C-alpha cells in the first residue's frame, strides 16, 4: 500500500486483546482505550448529528479509539 500511486484504504478490525498483544510486542504502552458508544471527547458547545443524536459536554466518534505511547524502557 505504501508504494501505490492511487490512494488506498485499509480497514483493520481488532479486538482490545489483539491491540494489547501488538502494543506489547512493539514496545508501546496503552494510554487510553475508549469504546465507540461512550462519549469521552470534551466539547466546547453542544453538537447535533444528522441522525438526531445530540452531545452536550462530551462526544464520541462512534468508533473505538486507542492511544499508544512508545515504552522508553521496554522489557528485553
C-alpha positions in Angstrom: 0.0 0.0 0.0 2.9 2.4 0.7 4.1 2.2 -2.9 0.7 2.5 -4.5 0.2 5.6 -6.7 -3.5 5.5 -6.2 -4.9 6.3 -2.8 -5.5 3.1 -0.9 -7.6 2.4 2.2 -7.2 -0.3 4.7 -9.7 -1.0 7.5 -8.5 -3.3 10.2 -10.8 -4.6 12.8 -9.1 -5.8 16.0 -10.2 -6.7 19.5 -8.8 -4.9 22.5 -6.8 -8.1 23.4 -5.2 -8.1 19.9 -4.2 -4.4 20.3 -2.7 -5.2 23.7 -0.6 -8.1 22.2 0.6 -5.9 19.3 1.4 -3.0 21.6 3.4 -5.2 24.0 5.4 -6.9 21.1 6.2 -3.5 19.5 7.2 -1.8 22.8 4.2 0.5 23.3 2.1 1.3 26.3 -1.7 1.7 26.0 -2.6 5.1 27.4 -6.3 5.0 26.6 -9.0 2.6 25.3 -12.4 4.0 24.6 -15.4 2.3 23.1 -17.3 3.8 20.2 -20.5 4.2 22.2 -19.0 6.0 25.2 -18.8 9.8 24.9 -15.3 10.9 26.0 -14.3 13.9 23.8 -14.7 17.3 25.6 -17.0 19.6 23.6 -17.0 23.4 23.7 -20.6 23.5 22.7 -23.4 21.0 22.0 -23.4 19.0 18.8 -26.4 17.6 16.9 -25.8 14.8 14.4 -27.9 14.2 11.3 -29.4 11.1 12.8 -30.8 13.0 15.8 -28.1 12.2 18.4 -27.1 15.1 20.5 -24.0 15.6 22.6 -23.7 18.2 25.3 -20.5 18.1 27.3 -18.8 15.0 25.8 -19.0 13.5 22.3 -17.8 10.3 20.7 -16.6 9.2 17.2 -18.9 6.2 17.1 -15.8 4.0 16.8 -13.3 2.8 19.3 -10.2 4.7 20.0 -6.8 3.6 21.3 -3.9 5.8 22.2 -0.4 4.3 22.4 2.9 5.7 23.6 6.3 4.3 23.0 7.7 2.5 26.0 11.1 4.1 26.8 12.1 1.2 29.0 10.9 -2.0 27.2 11.4 -5.4 28.7 14.1 -7.4 26.9 
